[in-house]
Amino acid sequence: MERPERAPDGGRRETVGLVGAGRAGSAVALALAAAGHPVVAVTTRSPLGRERAAAMFPDARIGAVPQVAPWLRAAEVLLVAVPDDAIAPVTAELVAADAVRAEQILAHLSGRHGLGVLAAGASVGAVRVALHPIMTLPDAVRNPDAFAGVSFGITADPGAEARARGLVADVGGVPLLIEDGRRDLYHAALVLGGNFLTSLTVAARETLAAAGVADPGVALAPLLRASLDNALTGGWPAATGPVRRGDLGTVRAHLRALDAVDPAVADVYRALMAYTTGGLERAGLLDAPVADRLRAGAVGHTADGNVDAQSPR
């Protein structure tokens, strides 16, 4: 297969095969193509998926694995962009179809998994990479700047790290090296900060709506943006609110109101209040007696009333 040896920016050009044309895989492949790494083959199981892939990658061979295996094998980078539980069996299927070869980069986009799920590819000499964009991907759009400034969690076989870093740099991303044995912890952190941030925002919106606020999103947006920016740069010292002030009366009033409207949200409040209390105490921002009264009072073990906190506001 004839191809130029250099990408437009002067770097090495790598041809790409895509296995699974969902949002994440398509977005990464489109960004790589825009950076000078042509997508030469796409395989996806559904006819509708193949139709969409044809619209996004008009120059690529598209079909089921047996139909496009030679083009997948010829690609220098093979992206396995399927759900987490399918990565290992799909990789085994690709190897059985002779679609994987030695020295080919075999990459998945999972946050949780490391290199083990690509073991079938390693058995034929492929070099494995876990290449996870730390980014929500609502749609696969043709935006060459979609990954500008986005960190990618990389775990790679020896010899593949430099190539993986180069691909990330080509799409404007920031390489972030993650040890194979720490990917579960890495991914849990992202779920806490990303997915559960969505959950908390929805809970806040719904609670404001229950309080009679007509447009909760408009009311919350400035507060949430400022809180996020402050937390990213300041950590615990950026905390504000009744727990930081040691205001037990307010905390208990909140819990009574939430218990009456949505006990599940009240339980989330209790858990976050306890975590925040401990964090502020460890940071020296909440005195131990105040922290103890907050923890006990929130579960109804002390009388109602405000704590006369002596800690910083």
Order of alpha helices (4+ residues) and beta strands (2+ residues): beta-alpha-beta-alpha-beta-alpha-beta-alpha-beta-alpha-beta-beta-alpha-beta-alpha-alpha-alpha-alpha-alpha-alpha-alpha
